Amino acid sequence: MEHKNRIGKQQTGFRKGAGFFALAAALFTVFCPLPVQAAERLQDVGEKLVVVIDPGHGGENEGTKEGSCLEKEMDYITAMAMCRELMQYDGVEVYLTRTEDQDMSLAERAAFAASVEADFLFSIHYNASENHELFGSEVWVSGFAPFNGYGYQYGQALLPMLRQEGLFIRGIKTRFLDNGDNYYGIIRESEAVGVPAVIIEHCHVDEARDQGYCDTREKLEAFGRMDAEAAAQYFGLTSSALGVDYSGYSLAQARADIPQPLTVRDETPPEICELSFLEADYGAGSLSFLVSGADYDTPLLYYSYSLDGGQTYSSREPWPGSDALTGSYTDTFPLQLEIPSGATPQVILRAYNLYDLYTESAPYISPQAFETPGPEAVETAGEAQNPAPEGTNSLEPVGEGEAGPAREAAPAGEEAPEEVSVGTFLKLCLAAAAVLLSVILFSQLIAAHGRRKRRQRRKDSGTSRNQRK
């Protein structure tokens, strides 16, 4: 690689005081997750820090193309902004793998990082999904220690910043080839030459909820500055130019000897996805359920639903309480659906986990069609229910002592509507109590099953599949 790829060099007497410490293991649970704890950084880079920023794609490899979005150009804008920001910190050399629109293999990018003795490679990207249904930000890391811990600590510094901007967080993840090696080439090739690497997927350019975060040059540059700030926190940098000091910044707790539990890839779909019917309002066109879901390996991320028995599904929605950085989520929540007039819905719900694997609920089939009256029907019905007394003007107030609409006698031959009896009221109370009891029992069942799974994982921790090399 030619010397032109070197963007900036600043050398001072700055020395990082990061040591290599033995840390307590972070226990991952779904329903009672431990908070992310502050800890010392795992990676010790010594006296001189070298950072390589890799603008993804380039040349004929254009990356994601959606509308006016061309990923290779977006990646470059963000990478340059990250580079300019990092160059303002003391004691860091910053390089780019490419400074123009050129073809470059993943092995060449990693080789360049090794040639400048890089301490870390950050690969800059934007995302899209096959069905244009995913949204949010994620960081991909190595599946093997100690590189896994390095990437995890960086991701835990960056992703909270993106969440504060309003982006949904998809987590810090790993992926593998069939042979057990890292799936993503830039991570695999960099690790082969001893350079830690992460892939930053800032957002999805093809989903409406994310498009507004990446539709101008200014927004793409803002991502780069956040990437740089997270790197400064990760390395504990100071900047006299910016007036910031991250030398005492504490990172998320992690271990250097095993993969972090929250990054262990989940190969199985969620264990539980259930719909419990609550109420149907056939006139107003609404159907209410209690949704229950559980995944004992990774948090639930999204849900979607079908009204036609699984032929079509709604767009994905964030699973309530989902936090991919702590592994937590809400196991039960109420869901109210709007039903089109004339439809006889067959409702199915999908629960998606951190790796987009899903489980479907059993279908709920409505016993009758929903007939929502139109505006004219509502007006006519209102007139029929409140007729004006014969010989009077309907706009005149009802005199004192006369029967108003609420107290009007029933027409001849019809019975007046009965008030709700005490027995009916008690039945409704018992039904509500039964639903509440079932929720409590279901939550206890989920928690007990989760504890059994965690005990089994602790027994098998020495033979975790992600420790294969």
N, C-alpha and C positions, 0 to 999 in steps of 0.2 A: 504494500500500500504506500502511495506516495506521501511525502511530507506535508502536502497541501491539506490533508485531512486533520492536521493538528490545528485546533481553533484557538486555544489560549493556554497560557502557562503563567501561574502565579506561585512563587515559592517563598515561603517565610520560615521562620523558626518554629512554626506551629507544630505541635506534637499532640496527637490524640492520646488521651489517658485511658483508652478503652482496654480493659483486661478481659481475660477469658475465664469466666466463672462457671462453677457447677451450680445449676439452677434446679429448683424443684419442678417436677413434671406438672404440666397443666392438665387437670382432669376435665374431660369434656362430658357434659351431660346435656340432655335436651331440655328437660323440664326444670332443673335446678342448676343452671349454668353458673360457673364461677366467673366473676368479673375479670376482665383483662387486667393483670397486675403490672405495675411498673417494674422494670428490671434493667440491668446493664446490657449493653449491646454485646452480641455474641462475637461479631467480627472485629478483629484487631488488625488495622491496616498499617500500623507502624508510623514512621516519621513522615512519609510522603503519601499523599492520596491521589490516585489516578482514576478518573471516571470516564467511561465511554458511553456515549448516547447513540443509539441506533435508530434512525428514522426508518420505520418498516417499509418494505417493498422498494419500488424504484425501477426505472427503465420500463421494460415490457411487463413487469410484474406490478400491476396498478393497484392491487388490493381491492377493497370494497368499492363498488361503484353504485351509487343510488342517487338518481336525480342529478343535481349539480355537484354532488359530493364525489370526490376522487381521493381515495384514502392516501395514496402515496404522497400527494401534495399536502393533505392535512397533517400527516405524520411529520413531514419535514418542517412545517410551520411550528408545530408544538415542540419538536426537538430543538429547533434553533432558539426558541424562547427559553427552554430549559437550560440550554447551554449558556446563553447570555446571563441568566440569573445566577447559575452556579459559578460563573467566572468572577462574580463579585464577592465570593467567599475566600477567606485566607487559606493558603496552603493547599490548593487543589489544582491539579491539571485536568483540563476538560478536552475531550476529543469527540468528533463525530465519525461514524463509520463511512458516511458519504456526505459530500457537500454539494452534490448536484444530482440531477435525475439520471441515475445510472443503474444498470443491472449489477447485482452483487449477490453471490450465494451466501447462505447462512454460515457455511464453513469459512468463507473469506471474512465475514464480519467477525466471527469468533477469533480467527487467526490474527486479525488486526488488533483486537483487544489484547490478545496475549503478547503481541509485539511491542506494545507500549506498557506492558506490565500492569494492566488495568486491575483495579481492586473490585470493580463492579461494572456490569453492562446493563443499561436500561433500554429496553426495546419498546418503542413508542408505536401505538396502534389505535385504530378505531374499529368498531365492531358492526356486524349485521348478522341476522339469523335467516335460515332457509325459508321460514314461513313468516318472517317479519313480525314476530310476536314477542321477542325478548327485549328487555330494556334494563338498563343499569350498568354499573361499573364493576370491574373485577381485575384481580392481579393473579397471573399464573406464575407458579414457582416450581422449583425442582422438587421431586418426590424423595430425594435422598439427603440425609444429614452429611455435613452441616449446612449445605447450601439451602436446604429447606428452611432452616431457622433464620438464615440471613434474609431470604425473601419474605418470610412471614413477618419479621420485624419491620421491614420496609413497608409492606402492604398495610400493616396496622398503623403506620404513620400517615400514609397517603389517603386511604379510603375514608377515614372520618372527615377529612377536608372536603372530599367530593360529596359526601352525604350532607355536610353542612350547606353545600351549594344547592341541595335539593335532589340530587341523584339517588336512585335506588342502588343499594349495594348488594352485589351478587357473590362477594366473598373472595377469599384467598385460596386458590385451588391448585390441584395437581392433576396430571393426565399421563397415561402410560401407553406405550406400544404393546403389542402382543408379547414381545420378548421381555417385557418388564422394564425397558428403558424409558426415559422421559419422551413424551410424545412430541413436544414442540422442539423443532430443530435448533432454534437459537439458544434455547436453554441447554439442550443436549450437547451441542457443539461447544458452547462456552464452558460447560462443566468439564468436558473432555480435556480442555487446556487449562483447567484450574481457575476459571473466572466465574464468579457467581453472576447469575443473570435472572431478570424477571421480565415478563411481558405485561405492559400496562394497557388494558383495554378501557379507554376512557368512557365511552358510551356507545349506544347503538344508533347509527345514522339513519336507520330505516324504520324507526318506531317513533310515533308522534310524541310520546312523553320524553324522549331524549333529543329529538331533532333541534329543539330550541337551545340546547347547550353547546352546539357545535356548528351553528350556521353562519358565523362571521369569523373573520381573521382574529379579531380581538378576543373572542371566546376561546379559539384554539390556542392563542398565546397565553391566555389565563391558565389553561390546563398545564402548559409547560412550566409556568412559574410555581404552580402547586407541586408539580413533580419535583422541581428543584428544592423547594422548601422542605418537602418530606425527606429528600436525600440529605439535606443539611441537618435535619433532626436525626436521621439514621446514623450519620457519621459524627455527629456532635460538633458541627462546624461553627465558626464565628465569622462575622463580616463587619469590618470597620466601616465599609462603604454603606452598608444597609443598617448598621447599628443594632445588630442582633447577635445573640450568643446562645448557641445550643449545646455548649460543651457539657452542661449538666443535665441535658434532656434525657429522661428515662423512657426506654422503649417498652413494648409489650413483653411480657414474660415468655421465654422460649427456651428450648434446649438444643444443644449442639450435637447430641448423640442419637436422637431419634426424631422422626418427622413430628410436627406439631399435630395434636389430635384434630384440630379444626380443619387441617389441610388433607387429612387422610381421605382418599377418594372413596366415595360410596358407590358401589356397583349394584345396589338393590333399590327398588322403588320404595316409597313410604309403606309402612306396615298397616296403617289404618287410614281409611277415608270413608266417613259415614255421613248420611243425611238423616236427620230426625225431623219429621213433619211437626210443625207448630200450629199453623193457622192458614186458612185460605179465605180470601175475600173475593168471591166470584163477581160481585158487582163492581168493586173498585179495581179489580185486575191485579191483585197482589198475592203472593205465595210466600210464606215464611217458614224457615227451617232453622234448626240448630246444626251447625257443621262441626264435626269432630275429626281430627287428624293427628297422626303421629308418625315420626320417623326417628328411629333410635340411633342412627348413625350421623346424620347431618340435619340441619334445620330445614323446615318447610319454607319455601320461598314464594310461590305463587299458588293461586287457584284459578280455575275457569269452570264454566258450567255450560251445559247443553239443555235446551228446552225441547229438542226433537229426538230424544232417545239416542244421542251420540252422533247424529249425522253432521251437525255443525256445532261449533263451540264459540263462546264469547272470547273476547280478548282476555289475556291474563291480567290478573289483579294481584297486588302484593298480599301475601298471606298476613293477616293481622298479627302484629307484634314480632314479625320476622326480623331478626338481627343476625346477619351472617358473620359478624365479627365476634359475637359471643356465643353463637349456637342456640339462641333462644327463639321462641315463638309461642303464640297462644294456641293451646290445644283445642279449645272449643270457642265458637263465636256465632252470633245470630246472623242470618242472611235473609234479606227480603228481596224477592225477584218481582219485576213487573212482567205481567203476562198479557200478550196481545189479545184483543177481543176476538172471540170465536175459536181460540186455541184450546186444545186439550193437552196440556204439557206432559211430557215425559222427561223428568229432570234427572240429569247425571252430573256429578261434580268431580273434578279432577284436582288432586293435591300433588304439587311438584316440589321436589327437594332441591338441594343446592346444585345438583348436577343435572337438573331438568328431567329426571326420571319421575314418572307419575303413576298414581294409583287412582282408579275410578271407583266411585261409590255405587252401590246398588241403585237401580233407577226408582224414582218415585213417579207413579203414574196417577195423574189426576182422575178422580171418579167422574168428573163432568167437565164440560167446557166452561170457559170464562166468557161471560157475555157482558162486556162493559158498555153501558148505554151511552149513546152520543148526546151532544148538547141539546138537540131538539127533544129527544126522549126524556131527558132530565127535566126540561122545562114543562113538558106536557104532564109528566108524572107529578110535578110539584103543584100544578093547577088542579089536578084531579084529587090530590090529597087535601087541599085547602080551599074548597069551594066557598064563594061568598054567600052569606045568608040571602035567601030570596027576598027581592024587593029592596035591597040595600046596595049602596055603592061599595065595592070591594076596597076602595082606597080610604074610606072613612074609618076612624078608630072605633073599636068595639066599645060600647058603653059599659059602665061599671056594672058588674053583676051578670053580664052576658057572657056566653061561652065563646072564648077566643079559639083560634086554630088548635092550640095545644090541648084544649079541654072540650073540643067539639064532639058531639055525640056521633056514634057510628050510624051510617045510613040504615034505613029499615031493612030487615032481613039479613044483616051482617052482625057478627059478634064483635064487640070491642076487643082490641088486643089486650091480652092478659099481661099483668106485670110479672117480672121474673120471680118465681117462687123461691122460698128459702131452700128447698131441696135442690133446685137447679143451681142456685148459688154455691151450695156445698159441693155439688158434683164438680163445678168449675174449679173450686179451690183444691179439691182432691186431685183433679187432673194436673193442675199446675204443680202441686207438690210432687206428684209422680214424675213429671218431667225433670224437676229440680233434683230429685233423688237419683234419677238415672244419670244425670250429668255428673253428680258427685261420685257415684259408683264407677262410671266410665273413667273419670280422671284418676281415681285410685288404681284402677286396673292398668291404665297406661303407665302410671308411675311405678307400679310394682314390676311390670314387664321391663321397663327401662332399667330398673335397678339390677334385674337379673342379667340383662344384656351387658351392663357395665361391669358386673362382677366377672362375667365370662371374658370380656375384653381385657380386664386386668390380668387374668390367668394367661391369656394368649399374647400379652404385650411383648414378650420376648421374641415372638415369631411373627410379628406384623408383616403383612405382605408387602408393605411399602419399604421395608428394609432390604429388599432384594436388590442385588447389583449385578 
